[in-house]
C-alpha cells in the first residue's frame, strides 16, 4: 500500500474555506479518479505560532496507481487549487510505503 501525503500550510484567513473545499470537493474528486481507495484529512496540533497546517492523505494499492494519478489527474486538480487559493498556502508532497 502506498500513502501519498500532501502537507499544506495555510494563511489563517482561508483556513475554514480551504478545509470545507478539501472535505466537500477536492478530496472526493481525488478519490473519484479511481487511483486511491481512501483518504483522510488531519490537522497538526503542536504548531508554535498558532498556524494552520493540514495533511491530506490518500491511499493507493500500488505505485502504478499513484503514478497514473500524477500523470493523468494531478495537473488539473492542482490547477484548480491554485486558482482558488493561490498565494495563500504552501504545499509539499511525500510518498510513503505502508509496511505494517
DSSP file (Angstrom, degrees, kcal/mol; ACC not computed):
  #  RESIDUE AA STRUCTURE BP1 BP2  ACC     N-H-->O    O-->H-N    N-H-->O    O-->H-N    TCO  KAPPA ALPHA  PHI   PSI    X-CA   Y-CA   Z-CA
    1    1 A X              0   0    0      0, 0.0    97,-2.6     0, 0.0     2,-0.4   0.000 360.0 360.0 360.0 140.5    0.0    0.0    0.0
    2    2 A X  E     -AB  60  97A   0     58,-3.1    58,-2.9    95,-0.2     2,-0.6  -0.927 360.0-154.0-113.0 132.7    1.2    3.5   -0.9
    3    3 A X  E     -AB  59  96A   0     93,-3.2    93,-3.0    -2,-0.4     2,-0.6  -0.940   4.9-163.5-107.5 120.7    0.4    6.6    1.2
    4    4 A X  E     -AB  58  95A   0     54,-3.1    54,-2.4    -2,-0.6     2,-0.5  -0.928  13.3-167.8-104.2 115.0    0.5    9.9   -0.8
    5    5 A X  E     -AB  57  94A   0     89,-2.9    89,-2.5    -2,-0.6     2,-0.6  -0.902  12.8-170.9-112.8 128.3    0.7   12.7    1.7
    6    6 A X  E     -AB  56  93A   0     50,-2.8    50,-2.9    -2,-0.5     2,-0.5  -0.955   8.9-164.5-119.1 111.1    0.1   16.4    0.9
    7    7 A X  E     -AB  55  92A   0     85,-2.6    85,-2.2    -2,-0.6     2,-0.4  -0.835   8.5-171.9 -98.0 129.4    1.0   18.8    3.7
    8    8 A X  E     -AB  54  91A   0     46,-3.0    46,-2.6    -2,-0.5     2,-0.5  -0.982  16.0-157.5-128.2 129.2   -0.3   22.3    3.4
    9    9 A X  E     -AB  53  90A   0     81,-2.8    81,-2.0    -2,-0.4     2,-0.3  -0.921  26.2-161.0-102.4 127.9    0.4   25.4    5.5
   10   10 A X  E     -AB  52  89A   0     42,-3.1    42,-0.6    -2,-0.5     2,-0.3  -0.765  24.7-111.0-114.9 151.3   -2.4   28.0    5.2
   11   11 A X    >>  -     0   0    0     77,-2.4     3,-1.6    -2,-0.3     4,-0.7  -0.601  37.5-122.8 -66.2 139.4   -3.0   31.6    5.8
   12   12 A X  G >4 S+     0   0    0      1,-0.3     3,-0.8    -2,-0.3     4,-0.4   0.831 107.4  66.7 -56.6 -33.0   -5.4   31.8    8.7
   13   13 A X  G 34 S+     0   0    0      1,-0.2    -1,-0.3     2,-0.1     4,-0.2   0.738 108.5  35.9 -64.1 -23.5   -7.8   33.8    6.6
   14   14 A X  G <> S+     0   0    0     -3,-1.6     4,-3.2    74,-0.2     5,-0.3   0.466  86.8 101.7-107.2  -2.0   -8.5   30.9    4.3
   15   15 A X  H <X S+     0   0    0     -3,-0.8     4,-2.5    -4,-0.7     5,-0.2   0.895  84.4  43.4 -54.9 -50.2   -8.4   28.0    6.7
   16   16 A X  H  > S+     0   0    0     -4,-0.4     4,-2.0     1,-0.2    -1,-0.2   0.930 118.2  44.5 -64.0 -45.7  -12.1   27.5    7.1
   17   17 A X  H  > S+     0   0    0     -4,-0.2     4,-2.5     2,-0.2    -2,-0.2   0.904 113.4  51.7 -64.4 -41.5  -12.9   27.8    3.4
   18   18 A X  H  X S+     0   0    0     -4,-3.2     4,-2.9     2,-0.2    -2,-0.2   0.925 109.3  49.2 -62.3 -46.7   -9.9   25.6    2.5
   19   19 A X  H  X S+     0   0    0     -4,-2.5     4,-2.8    -5,-0.3     5,-0.2   0.923 112.0  48.6 -60.6 -44.5  -11.0   22.8    4.9
   20   20 A X  H  X S+     0   0    0     -4,-2.0     4,-2.8    -5,-0.2     5,-0.4   0.915 112.5  48.6 -61.7 -42.9  -14.5   22.9    3.5
   21   21 A X  H  X>S+     0   0    0     -4,-2.5     5,-2.3     2,-0.2     4,-2.2   0.919 113.6  46.8 -63.8 -43.7  -13.3   22.8   -0.1
   22   22 A X  I  <>S+     0   0    0     -4,-2.9     5,-2.4     3,-0.2     6,-0.5   0.953 117.9  41.6 -61.9 -49.6  -10.9   19.9    0.7
   23   23 A X  I  <5S+     0   0    0     -4,-2.8    -2,-0.2    -5,-0.2     5,-0.2   0.904 126.0  31.4 -66.0 -44.7  -13.6   17.9    2.6
   24   24 A X  I  <5S+     0   0    0     -4,-2.8    -3,-0.2    -5,-0.2    -1,-0.2   0.733 136.2   5.1 -91.8 -24.4  -16.5   18.5    0.2
   25   25 A X  I  X5S+     0   0    0     -4,-2.2     4,-2.0    -5,-0.4    -3,-0.2   0.711 120.2  45.2-125.6 -64.6  -14.9   18.9   -3.2
   26   26 A X  I  ><S+     0   0    0     -5,-2.3     4,-2.5     1,-0.2    -4,-0.2   0.928 113.0  45.1 -63.3 -52.1  -11.2   18.2   -3.7
   27   27 A X  H  ><S+     0   0    0     -5,-2.4     4,-2.5    -6,-0.3     5,-0.3   0.906 113.4  50.1 -64.2 -41.3  -10.6   15.0   -1.7
   28   28 A X  H  > S+     0   0    0     -6,-0.5     4,-2.1     1,-0.2    -1,-0.2   0.886 111.2  50.9 -61.5 -35.2  -13.8   13.3   -3.1
   29   29 A X  H  X S+     0   0    0     -4,-2.0     4,-0.5     2,-0.2    -2,-0.2   0.916 109.7  49.6 -66.3 -41.7  -12.5   14.3   -6.6
   30   30 A X  H ><>S+     0   0    0     -4,-2.5     3,-1.3     1,-0.2     5,-0.5   0.950 115.3  42.3 -62.6 -49.1   -9.1   12.8   -5.9
   31   31 A X  H ><5S+     0   0    0     -4,-2.5     3,-1.8     1,-0.3     5,-0.5   0.857 107.0  64.8 -64.9 -33.8  -10.5    9.5   -4.7
   32   32 A X  H 3<5S+     0   0    0     -4,-2.1    -1,-0.3    -5,-0.3    -2,-0.2   0.611  82.5  76.5 -65.6 -12.8  -13.0    9.6   -7.5
   33   33 A X  T <<5S-     0   0    0     -3,-1.3    -1,-0.3    -4,-0.5    -2,-0.2   0.698 105.0-124.8 -68.4 -17.5  -10.2    9.3  -10.0
   34   34 A X  T < 5S+     0   0    0     -3,-1.8    -2,-0.1    -4,-0.2    -3,-0.1   0.459  87.5 104.5  85.8   1.2  -10.1    5.6   -9.1
   35   35 A X  S   <S+     0   0    0     -5,-0.5     2,-0.3    25,-0.1    26,-0.3   0.624  76.9  46.9 -88.9 -14.5   -6.4    5.8   -8.2
   36   36 A X        -     0   0    0     -5,-0.5    24,-0.3    -6,-0.3    -2,-0.2  -0.925  60.3-154.5-129.6 151.7   -6.9    5.8   -4.4
   37   37 A X  S    S-     0   0    0     22,-3.2     2,-0.3    -2,-0.3    23,-0.1   0.684  77.2  -7.8 -99.6 -20.7   -9.0    3.6   -2.1
   38   38 A X  E     -C   59   0A   0     21,-0.8    21,-2.6     2,-0.0    -1,-0.3  -0.983  56.9-159.3-164.5 167.2   -9.5    6.1    0.7
   39   39 A X  E     -C   58   0A   0     -2,-0.3     2,-0.3    19,-0.2    19,-0.2  -0.956   2.7-169.0-146.6 164.2   -8.4    9.5    2.1
   40   40 A X  E     -C   57   0A   0     17,-2.0    17,-3.1    -2,-0.3     2,-0.5  -0.982  14.8-140.2-153.5 154.3   -8.2   11.4    5.3
   41   41 A X  E     -C   56   0A   0     -2,-0.3     2,-0.3    15,-0.2    15,-0.2  -0.973  22.4-176.7-119.6 128.7   -7.6   15.0    6.4
   42   42 A X  E     -C   55   0A   0     13,-2.5    13,-2.7    -2,-0.5     2,-0.4  -0.908  15.7-144.4-125.0 150.8   -5.5   15.7    9.5
   43   43 A X  E     -C   54   0A   0     -2,-0.3     2,-0.2    11,-0.2    11,-0.2  -0.957  22.1-122.2-115.0 133.7   -4.6   18.9   11.3
   44   44 A X        -     0   0    0      9,-2.6     9,-0.4    -2,-0.4     3,-0.2  -0.549  25.0-172.0 -69.4 134.7   -1.2   19.5   13.0
   45   45 A X        +     0   0    0     -2,-0.2    -1,-0.1     1,-0.1     5,-0.1   0.680  68.8  64.4-103.5 -21.7   -1.8   20.3   16.7
   46   46 A X        +     0   0    0      4,-0.0     2,-0.3     2,-0.0    -1,-0.1  -0.072  63.1 143.2-101.2  35.5    1.6   21.3   18.0
   47   47 A X    >   -     0   0    0     -3,-0.2     3,-0.7     4,-0.2     6,-0.0  -0.589  41.3-151.1 -77.8 132.8    2.3   24.4   15.9
   48   48 A X  T 3  S+     0   0    0     -2,-0.3    -1,-0.1     1,-0.2    -2,-0.0   0.825  91.3  47.1 -73.9 -32.6    4.1   27.0   17.9
   49   49 A X  T 3  S-     0   0    0      1,-0.0    -1,-0.2     0, 0.0    -2,-0.0   0.286 113.6-107.5 -96.4  11.7    2.8   30.1   16.0
   50   50 A X    <   +     0   0    0     -3,-0.7    -2,-0.1     1,-0.1    -4,-0.0   0.753  67.0 161.2  71.3  22.4   -0.9   29.1   16.1
   51   51 A X        -     0   0    0      1,-0.1     2,-0.5   -40,-0.0    -4,-0.2   0.062  43.7-116.4 -70.1-178.2   -0.6   28.3   12.4
   52   52 A X  E     +A   10   0A   0    -42,-0.6   -42,-3.1     2,-0.0     2,-0.4  -0.907  41.6 161.3-126.0  99.9   -2.9   26.2   10.2
   53   53 A X  E     -A    9   0A   0     -2,-0.5    -9,-2.6    -9,-0.4     2,-0.3  -0.983  11.0-178.0-125.5 133.4   -1.2   23.1    8.8
   54   54 A X  E     -AC   8  43A   0    -46,-2.6   -46,-3.0    -2,-0.4     2,-0.5  -0.906  18.5-146.8-128.8 153.5   -3.0   20.1    7.4
   55   55 A X  E     -AC   7  42A   0    -13,-2.7   -13,-2.5    -2,-0.3     2,-0.6  -0.981   8.9-162.0-121.7 118.5   -2.1   16.8    5.9
   56   56 A X  E     -AC   6  41A   0    -50,-2.9   -50,-2.8    -2,-0.5     2,-0.4  -0.887  15.3-164.1 -96.0 125.1   -4.3   15.3    3.3
   57   57 A X  E     -AC   5  40A   0    -17,-3.1   -17,-2.0    -2,-0.6     2,-0.4  -0.934  10.1-173.5-120.2 134.6   -3.5   11.6    2.9
   58   58 A X  E     -AC   4  39A   0    -54,-2.4   -54,-3.1    -2,-0.4     2,-0.5  -0.982  13.6-145.1-127.8 135.1   -4.5    9.3    0.1
   59   59 A X  E     -AC   3  38A   0    -21,-2.6   -22,-3.2    -2,-0.4   -21,-0.8  -0.888  15.7-175.7-108.3 124.9   -4.0    5.5    0.0
   60   60 A X  E     -A    2   0A   0    -58,-2.9   -58,-3.1    -2,-0.5   -24,-0.2  -0.889  28.2-136.7-115.2 148.0   -3.2    3.7   -3.3
   61   61 A X  S    S+     0   0    0     -2,-0.3     2,-0.3   -26,-0.3    -1,-0.1   0.824  85.9  11.6 -70.9 -31.2   -2.9    0.0   -3.7
   62   62 A X  S  > S-     0   0    0    -27,-0.3     4,-1.6   -61,-0.1     3,-0.2  -0.949  71.2-113.3-146.2 162.3    0.2    0.3   -5.8
   63   63 A X  H  > S+     0   0    0     -2,-0.3     4,-2.6     1,-0.2     5,-0.2   0.841 116.0  61.2 -61.8 -34.5    2.9    2.7   -7.0
   64   64 A X  H  > S+     0   0    0      1,-0.2     4,-2.3     2,-0.2    -1,-0.2   0.881 101.5  51.2 -62.9 -38.8    1.5    2.4  -10.5
   65   65 A X  H  > S+     0   0    0      2,-0.2     4,-2.2     1,-0.2    -1,-0.2   0.915 110.4  49.0 -65.2 -41.5   -1.9    3.8   -9.3
   66   66 A X  H  X S+     0   0    0     -4,-1.6     4,-2.7     1,-0.2    -2,-0.2   0.930 111.0  50.1 -61.6 -45.0   -0.1    6.8   -7.8
   67   67 A X  H  X S+     0   0    0     -4,-2.6     4,-2.2     1,-0.2    -2,-0.2   0.880 108.4  52.7 -62.5 -38.3    1.8    7.3  -11.0
   68   68 A X  H  X S+     0   0    0     -4,-2.3     4,-2.9     2,-0.2     5,-0.4   0.922 110.6  48.4 -62.5 -43.4   -1.4    7.2  -13.0
   69   69 A X  H  X>S+     0   0    0     -4,-2.2     5,-2.6     1,-0.2     4,-2.3   0.949 111.8  48.7 -59.5 -49.6   -2.9    9.8  -10.8
   70   70 A X  H  <5S+     0   0    0     -4,-2.7     5,-0.4     1,-0.2    -1,-0.2   0.855 118.4  40.2 -61.7 -35.7    0.2   12.1  -11.0
   71   71 A X  H  <5S+     0   0    0     -4,-2.2    -2,-0.2    -5,-0.2    -1,-0.2   0.914 128.2  24.9 -80.1 -44.3    0.2   11.8  -14.8
   72   72 A X  H  <5S+     0   0    0     -4,-2.9    -3,-0.2    -5,-0.2    -2,-0.2   0.746 133.6  16.4 -98.9 -25.6   -3.4   12.0  -15.7
   73   73 A X  T  X5S+     0   0    0     -4,-2.3     4,-1.9    -5,-0.4     3,-0.4   0.741 102.0  74.7-121.4 -35.8   -5.3   13.8  -12.9
   74   74 A X  H  ><S+     0   0    0     -5,-2.6     4,-3.0     1,-0.2     5,-0.3   0.865  90.7  58.7 -57.6 -42.8   -3.0   15.8  -10.6
   75   75 A X  H  > S+     0   0    0     -5,-0.4     4,-1.9     1,-0.2    -1,-0.2   0.919 110.9  41.0 -56.6 -44.9   -2.2   18.7  -13.0
   76   76 A X  H  > S+     0   0    0     -3,-0.4     4,-1.9     2,-0.2    -1,-0.2   0.901 116.5  48.8 -69.8 -40.4   -5.8   19.7  -13.4
   77   77 A X  H  X S+     0   0    0     -4,-1.9     4,-1.8     1,-0.2    -2,-0.2   0.885 112.5  48.2 -68.3 -37.9   -6.7   19.2   -9.7
   78   78 A X  H  X S+     0   0    0     -4,-3.0     4,-2.5    -5,-0.2    -1,-0.2   0.883 108.6  54.8 -67.7 -37.4   -3.6   21.2   -8.6
   79   79 A X  H  X S+     0   0    0     -4,-1.9     4,-2.4    -5,-0.3    -2,-0.2   0.895 107.0  50.5 -62.4 -39.9   -4.5   24.0  -11.1
   80   80 A X  H  X S+     0   0    0     -4,-1.9     4,-2.0     2,-0.2    -1,-0.2   0.905 110.4  49.5 -64.4 -41.4   -8.0   24.3   -9.5
   81   81 A X  H  X S+     0   0    0     -4,-1.8     4,-2.8     1,-0.2    -2,-0.2   0.918 112.1  47.9 -62.6 -43.2   -6.5   24.5   -6.1
   82   82 A X  H  X S+     0   0    0     -4,-2.5     4,-2.0     1,-0.2    -2,-0.2   0.875 109.3  53.9 -66.6 -37.2   -4.1   27.2   -7.2
   83   83 A X  H  < S+     0   0    0     -4,-2.4    -1,-0.2    -5,-0.2    -2,-0.2   0.898 117.3  36.6 -62.5 -40.9   -6.9   29.1   -8.9
   84   84 A X  H  < S+     0   0    0     -4,-2.0    -2,-0.2    -5,-0.1    -1,-0.2   0.870 137.5  14.0 -80.0 -38.7   -8.9   29.1   -5.7
   85   85 A X  H >< S+     0   0    0     -4,-2.8     3,-2.2    -5,-0.2     4,-0.2   0.212  79.5 155.0-128.3  14.5   -6.2   29.6   -3.1
   86   86 A X  T 3< S+     0   0    0     -4,-2.0     4,-0.1     1,-0.3    -4,-0.1  -0.151  73.6  11.7 -52.5 134.9   -3.0   30.6   -5.0
   87   87 A X  T 3  S+     0   0    0      2,-0.3    -1,-0.3     1,-0.1     3,-0.1   0.414 111.9  83.3  80.1  -1.7   -0.5   32.6   -2.9
   88   88 A X  S <  S+     0   0    0     -3,-2.2   -77,-2.4     1,-0.1     2,-0.3   0.314  92.7  30.8-116.2   6.0   -2.3   31.8    0.3
   89   89 A X  E     -B   10   0A   0     -4,-0.2     2,-0.4   -79,-0.2    -2,-0.3  -0.983  59.7-146.1-155.2 161.1   -0.9   28.4    1.1
   90   90 A X  E     -B    9   0A   0    -81,-2.0   -81,-2.8    -2,-0.3     2,-0.4  -0.999  21.3-172.0-131.3 137.2    2.3   26.3    0.6
   91   91 A X  E     -B    8   0A   0     -2,-0.4     2,-0.3   -83,-0.2   -83,-0.2  -0.955  10.5-173.9-131.0 147.2    2.2   22.5    0.0
   92   92 A X  E     -B    7   0A   0    -85,-2.2   -85,-2.6    -2,-0.4     2,-0.4  -0.989  15.8-142.0-137.2 152.0    4.7   19.7   -0.2
   93   93 A X  E     -B    6   0A   0     -2,-0.3     2,-0.3   -87,-0.2   -87,-0.2  -0.866  14.7-177.7-117.9 142.7    4.2   16.1   -1.1
   94   94 A X  E     -B    5   0A   0    -89,-2.5   -89,-2.9    -2,-0.4     2,-0.5  -0.975  14.7-147.9-134.6 151.2    5.7   12.9    0.2
   95   95 A X  E     +B    4   0A   0     -2,-0.3     2,-0.3   -91,-0.2   -91,-0.2  -0.983  21.1 179.8-121.1 128.4    5.2    9.3   -0.8
   96   96 A X  E     -B    3   0A   0    -93,-3.0   -93,-3.2    -2,-0.5     2,-0.5  -0.912  24.7-131.0-127.3 152.2    5.4    6.6    1.8
   97   97 A X  E     -B    2   0A   0     -2,-0.3     2,-0.5   -95,-0.2   -95,-0.2  -0.912  22.2-132.0-102.3 128.2    5.1    2.8    1.7
   98   98 A X        +     0   0    0    -97,-2.6    -2,-0.0    -2,-0.5     0, 0.0  -0.689  30.5 172.9 -77.3 121.2    2.8    1.3    4.4
   99   99 A X              0   0    0     -2,-0.5    -1,-0.2     0, 0.0    -2,-0.0   0.623 360.0 360.0-107.8 -16.9    4.8   -1.6    5.9
  100  100 A X              0   0    0      0, 0.0    -2,-0.1     0, 0.0     0, 0.0   0.315 360.0 360.0-151.0 360.0    2.6   -2.7    8.8
